[in-house]
Amino acid sequence: MADQKKEINITVELDKENIPEKIIWNATDDPGSEETECRSMILSLWDHHRKDTLRLDLWTRQMTVDEMKIFFHQTLVTMADTLERSIDDERISGDMRDFCDYFAERMDIKE
């Protein structure tokens, strides 16, 4: 049994067409954490029984195309970092970072 319990709460308000109007989240491990509104989210969960990824991708109408490009780039960079930490393979995570640079260039978001 776990000694600690933490929660991540996500509330999605939908319009009449079931399109997200608001995505609000908070986490219990952040002292003084308030509910925070965001325009997009990607949630991936690993189902070890089925060896499959369960995904939930949502965005509001307010999410701009330029914001989505940046959001995807930052998500890919974070995935490369997580991959390196989790499997300790600098070569493949470096390849992924190279792709992230290519992606940023092609999306015209290179800093």
KOLDREN-339513 format. One record per atom (N, C-alpha, C): x, y, z; residue in one letter; residue number from 0. Coordinates in steps of 0.05 Angstrom, whole numbers, plus 5000, padded with zeros to 4 digits. Example, Ala and Ser with C-alpha at 12.3 -4.5 7.8 and 13.67 -1.06 7.14 Angstrom:
BEGIN
ATOM    xx    yy    zz  aa    i
ATOM  5264  4886  5156   a    0
ATOM  5246  4910  5156   a    0
ATOM  5264  4934  5156   a    0
ATOM  5257  4955  5142   s    1
ATOM  5273  4979  5143   s    1
ATOM  5258  5001  5157   s    1
This chain:
BEGIN
ATOM    xx    yy    zz  aa    i
ATOM  5017  4976  5000   m    0
ATOM  5000  5000  5000   m    0
ATOM  5018  5025  5000   m    0
ATOM  5010  5045  4985   a    1
ATOM  5025  5069  4982   a    1
ATOM  5025  5085  5008   a    1
ATOM  5048  5097  5014   d    2
ATOM  5050  5115  5038   d    2
ATOM  5038  5142  5032   d    2
ATOM  5039  5151  5007   q    3
ATOM  5029  5177  5000   q    3
ATOM  5010  5175  4977   q    3
ATOM  4993  5195  4975   k    4
ATOM  4974  5196  4953   k    4
ATOM  4974  5225  4943   k    4
ATOM  4977  5228  4917   k    5
ATOM  4976  5254  4904   k    5
ATOM  4956  5252  4882   k    5
ATOM  4944  5275  4876   e    6
ATOM  4923  5275  4855   e    6
ATOM  4929  5297  4835   e    6
ATOM  4922  5291  4810   i    7
ATOM  4922  5310  4788   i    7
ATOM  4893  5311  4779   i    7
ATOM  4881  5334  4781   n    8
ATOM  4853  5337  4773   n    8
ATOM  4851  5353  4747   n    8
ATOM  4834  5343  4729   i    9
ATOM  4830  5356  4703   i    9
ATOM  4800  5358  4700   i    9
ATOM  4791  5383  4694   t   10
ATOM  4762  5388  4689   t   10
ATOM  4760  5399  4661   t   10
ATOM  4743  5388  4645   v   11
ATOM  4739  5397  4617   v   11
ATOM  4710  5406  4615   v   11
ATOM  4707  5432  4608   e   12
ATOM  4681  5443  4602   e   12
ATOM  4676  5442  4572   e   12
ATOM  4654  5431  4564   l   13
ATOM  4648  5427  4535   l   13
ATOM  4626  5447  4526   l   13
ATOM  4627  5454  4501   d   14
ATOM  4606  5470  4489   d   14
ATOM  4584  5451  4479   d   14
ATOM  4564  5462  4465   k   15
ATOM  4541  5446  4456   k   15
ATOM  4549  5425  4436   k   15
ATOM  4572  5429  4422   e   16
ATOM  4582  5410  4402   e   16
ATOM  4603  5390  4414   e   16
ATOM  4605  5390  4441   n   17
ATOM  4624  5373  4455   n   17
ATOM  4653  5380  4449   n   17
ATOM  4658  5405  4442   i   18
ATOM  4685  5415  4438   i   18
ATOM  4694  5428  4464   i   18
ATOM  4718  5423  4473   p   19
ATOM  4727  5435  4498   p   19
ATOM  4727  5466  4497   p   19
ATOM  4714  5478  4516   e   20
ATOM  4714  5507  4519   e   20
ATOM  4735  5516  4539   e   20
ATOM  4738  5500  4560   k   21
ATOM  4758  5505  4581   k   21
ATOM  4770  5479  4590   k   21
ATOM  4796  5479  4595   i   22
ATOM  4810  5457  4607   i   22
ATOM  4823  5468  4632   i   22
ATOM  4815  5457  4655   i   23
ATOM  4825  5468  4680   i   23
ATOM  4838  5445  4695   i   23
ATOM  4862  5450  4707   w   24
ATOM  4876  5428  4721   w   24
ATOM  4889  5440  4747   w   24
ATOM  4894  5421  4765   n   25
ATOM  4911  5428  4788   n   25
ATOM  4922  5402  4799   n   25
ATOM  4943  5404  4815   a   26
ATOM  4957  5381  4827   a   26
ATOM  4959  5385  4857   a   26
ATOM  4954  5364  4872   t   27
ATOM  4954  5367  4901   t   27
ATOM  4982  5369  4913   t   27
ATOM  5003  5362  4898   d   28
ATOM  5030  5363  4910   d   28
ATOM  5043  5391  4907   d   28
ATOM  5028  5410  4896   d   29
ATOM  5038  5438  4894   d   29
ATOM  5025  5454  4916   d   29
ATOM  5039  5461  4937   p   30
ATOM  5027  5476  4959   p   30
ATOM  5015  5502  4949   p   30
ATOM  4991  5508  4957   g   31
ATOM  4978  5532  4949   g   31
ATOM  4969  5531  4919   g   31
ATOM  4969  5507  4909   s   32
ATOM  4962  5504  4880   s   32
ATOM  4933  5513  4875   s   32
ATOM  4930  5529  4855   e   33
ATOM  4904  5537  4846   e   33
ATOM  4897  5524  4820   e   33
ATOM  4871  5522  4815   e   34
ATOM  4863  5512  4789   e   34
ATOM  4875  5531  4767   e   34
ATOM  4885  5518  4746   t   35
ATOM  4898  5533  4724   t   35
ATOM  4885  5526  4698   t   35
ATOM  4878  5546  4683   e   36
ATOM  4866  5541  4657   e   36
ATOM  4887  5538  4636   e   36
ATOM  4883  5519  4617   c   37
ATOM  4902  5515  4595   c   37
ATOM  4885  5511  4569   c   37
ATOM  4899  5514  4547   r   38
ATOM  4885  5512  4521   r   38
ATOM  4888  5484  4508   r   38
ATOM  4907  5468  4517   s   39
ATOM  4912  5443  4504   s   39
ATOM  4924  5423  4524   s   39
ATOM  4920  5398  4519   m   40
ATOM  4932  5377  4536   m   40
ATOM  4936  5352  4521   m   40
ATOM  4957  5337  4528   i   41
ATOM  4961  5310  4518   i   41
ATOM  4966  5292  4542   i   41
ATOM  4950  5272  4545   l   42
ATOM  4953  5253  4567   l   42
ATOM  4958  5225  4556   l   42
ATOM  4979  5212  4563   s   43
ATOM  4985  5185  4554   s   43
ATOM  4989  5167  4578   s   43
ATOM  4975  5145  4578   l   44
ATOM  4977  5125  4600   l   44
ATOM  4984  5098  4588   l   44
ATOM  5002  5084  4600   w   45
ATOM  5010  5057  4590   w   45
ATOM  4993  5035  4603   w   45
ATOM  4979  5020  4587   d   46
ATOM  4964  4997  4597   d   46
ATOM  4982  4972  4593   d   46
ATOM  4994  4963  4615   h   47
ATOM  5014  4941  4613   h   47
ATOM  5000  4914  4607   h   47
ATOM  4975  4912  4612   h   48
ATOM  4961  4887  4606   h   48
ATOM  4958  4883  4576   h   48
ATOM  4950  4905  4562   r   49
ATOM  4946  4904  4533   r   49
ATOM  4970  4913  4518   r   49
ATOM  4991  4922  4532   k   50
ATOM  5015  4933  4519   k   50
ATOM  5007  4954  4498   k   50
ATOM  4992  4973  4508   d   51
ATOM  4981  4994  4491   d   51
ATOM  4980  5021  4506   d   51
ATOM  4982  5042  4491   t   52
ATOM  4980  5069  4502   t   52
ATOM  4952  5079  4500   t   52
ATOM  4942  5089  4522   l   53
ATOM  4916  5102  4522   l   53
ATOM  4921  5132  4521   l   53
ATOM  4908  5146  4502   r   54
ATOM  4914  5174  4498   r   54
ATOM  4889  5191  4500   r   54
ATOM  4893  5215  4509   l   55
ATOM  4872  5235  4509   l   55
ATOM  4884  5262  4500   l   55
ATOM  4877  5271  4477   d   56
ATOM  4887  5296  4466   d   56
ATOM  4863  5316  4463   d   56
ATOM  4866  5338  4477   l   57
ATOM  4844  5358  4476   l   57
ATOM  4856  5386  4472   l   57
ATOM  4841  5403  4458   w   58
ATOM  4848  5431  4456   w   58
ATOM  4823  5447  4452   w   58
ATOM  4825  5472  4461   t   59
ATOM  4802  5490  4458   t   59
ATOM  4803  5505  4432   t   59
ATOM  4781  5518  4425   r   60
ATOM  4781  5534  4400   r   60
ATOM  4800  5558  4402   r   60
ATOM  4806  5566  4427   q   61
ATOM  4824  5588  4430   q   61
ATOM  4854  5582  4425   q   61
ATOM  4860  5556  4424   m   62
ATOM  4888  5547  4418   m   62
ATOM  4894  5555  4389   m   62
ATOM  4914  5572  4386   t   63
ATOM  4922  5580  4359   t   63
ATOM  4940  5560  4346   t   63
ATOM  4942  5561  4320   v   64
ATOM  4960  5543  4305   v   64
ATOM  4989  5547  4314   v   64
ATOM  4997  5573  4317   d   65
ATOM  5024  5578  4326   d   65
ATOM  5030  5566  4354   d   65
ATOM  5010  5569  4372   e   66
ATOM  5013  5557  4399   e   66
ATOM  5015  5527  4397   e   66
ATOM  4999  5515  4379   m   67
ATOM  4999  5485  4377   m   67
ATOM  5026  5476  4367   m   67
ATOM  5038  5490  4348   k   68
ATOM  5065  5483  4338   k   68
ATOM  5085  5483  4361   k   68
ATOM  5085  5504  4377   i   69
ATOM  5103  5506  4400   i   69
ATOM  5097  5485  4421   i   69
ATOM  5072  5480  4426   f   70
ATOM  5063  5459  4445   f   70
ATOM  5074  5432  4437   f   70
ATOM  5071  5425  4411   f   71
ATOM  5081  5399  4402   f   71
ATOM  5111  5398  4403   f   71
ATOM  5125  5419  4396   h   72
ATOM  5154  5419  4397   h   72
ATOM  5163  5415  4426   h   72
ATOM  5152  5430  4445   q   73
ATOM  5160  5427  4473   q   73
ATOM  5153  5399  4484   q   73
ATOM  5131  5388  4475   t   74
ATOM  5123  5361  4483   t   74
ATOM  5143  5340  4473   t   74
ATOM  5152  5343  4448   l   75
ATOM  5171  5325  4436   l   75
ATOM  5198  5327  4451   l   75
ATOM  5207  5351  4457   v   76
ATOM  5232  5355  4472   v   76
ATOM  5230  5342  4499   v   76
ATOM  5208  5346  4513   t   77
ATOM  5204  5333  4539   t   77
ATOM  5204  5303  4536   t   77
ATOM  5193  5292  4515   m   78
ATOM  5193  5263  4511   m   78
ATOM  5222  5253  4507   m   78
ATOM  5239  5268  4493   a   79
ATOM  5267  5260  4489   a   79
ATOM  5281  5260  4516   a   79
ATOM  5276  5280  4533   d   80
ATOM  5288  5281  4560   d   80
ATOM  5279  5257  4576   d   80
ATOM  5253  5251  4576   t   81
ATOM  5242  5229  4591   t   81
ATOM  5254  5202  4581   t   81
ATOM  5256  5199  4555   l   82
ATOM  5267  5175  4543   l   82
ATOM  5296  5171  4553   l   82
ATOM  5312  5192  4553   e   83
ATOM  5340  5189  4563   e   83
ATOM  5341  5181  4592   e   83
ATOM  5324  5194  4609   r   84
ATOM  5324  5187  4637   r   84
ATOM  5314  5159  4642   r   84
ATOM  5295  5150  4626   s   85
ATOM  5282  5124  4632   s   85
ATOM  5297  5100  4621   s   85
ATOM  5310  5103  4598   i   86
ATOM  5324  5080  4587   i   86
ATOM  5354  5084  4585   i   86
ATOM  5363  5108  4593   d   87
ATOM  5392  5114  4594   d   87
ATOM  5406  5108  4568   d   87
ATOM  5394  5118  4546   d   88
ATOM  5405  5115  4520   d   88
ATOM  5409  5142  4507   d   88
ATOM  5433  5153  4510   e   89
ATOM  5438  5180  4499   e   89
ATOM  5437  5181  4469   e   89
ATOM  5444  5159  4456   r   90
ATOM  5444  5159  4427   r   90
ATOM  5416  5163  4415   r   90
ATOM  5397  5147  4424   i   91
ATOM  5370  5149  4413   i   91
ATOM  5356  5174  4422   i   91
ATOM  5361  5183  4447   s   92
ATOM  5349  5208  4456   s   92
ATOM  5361  5232  4441   s   92
ATOM  5387  5230  4434   g   93
ATOM  5400  5250  4417   g   93
ATOM  5387  5251  4389   g   93
ATOM  5382  5227  4378   d   94
ATOM  5368  5226  4352   d   94
ATOM  5341  5240  4354   d   94
ATOM  5327  5235  4376   m   95
ATOM  5301  5248  4379   m   95
ATOM  5303  5278  4381   m   95
ATOM  5324  5287  4395   r   96
ATOM  5328  5316  4397   r   96
ATOM  5335  5328  4370   r   96
ATOM  5350  5313  4354   d   97
ATOM  5356  5322  4327   d   97
ATOM  5330  5325  4311   d   97
ATOM  5311  5306  4315   f   98
ATOM  5285  5309  4301   f   98
ATOM  5271  5333  4312   f   98
ATOM  5272  5338  4338   c   99
ATOM  5259  5362  4350   c   99
ATOM  5269  5387  4337   c   99
ATOM  5296  5389  4332   d  100
ATOM  5307  5412  4318   d  100
ATOM  5296  5414  4290   d  100
ATOM  5295  5392  4276   y  101
ATOM  5284  5391  4249   y  101
ATOM  5255  5400  4249   y  101
ATOM  5239  5390  4268   f  102
ATOM  5211  5396  4270   f  102
ATOM  5208  5426  4275   f  102
ATOM  5224  5438  4293   a  103
ATOM  5222  5467  4299   a  103
ATOM  5229  5483  4274   a  103
ATOM  5249  5474  4259   e  104
ATOM  5256  5488  4235   e  104
ATOM  5234  5487  4214   e  104
ATOM  5222  5463  4210   r  105
ATOM  5201  5460  4190   r  105
ATOM  5175  5474  4198   r  105
ATOM  5171  5477  4224   m  106
ATOM  5147  5491  4234   m  106
ATOM  5152  5521  4236   m  106
ATOM  5177  5529  4230   d  107
ATOM  5185  5557  4231   d  107
ATOM  5181  5569  4259   d  107
ATOM  5190  5553  4279   i  108
ATOM  5189  5562  4307   i  108
ATOM  5217  5562  4319   i  108
ATOM  5237  5558  4303   k  109
ATOM  5265  5556  4313   k  109
ATOM  5272  5582  4327   k  109
ATOM  5283  5580  4351   e  110
ATOM  5290  5604  4366   e  110
ATOM  5316  5616  4356   e  110
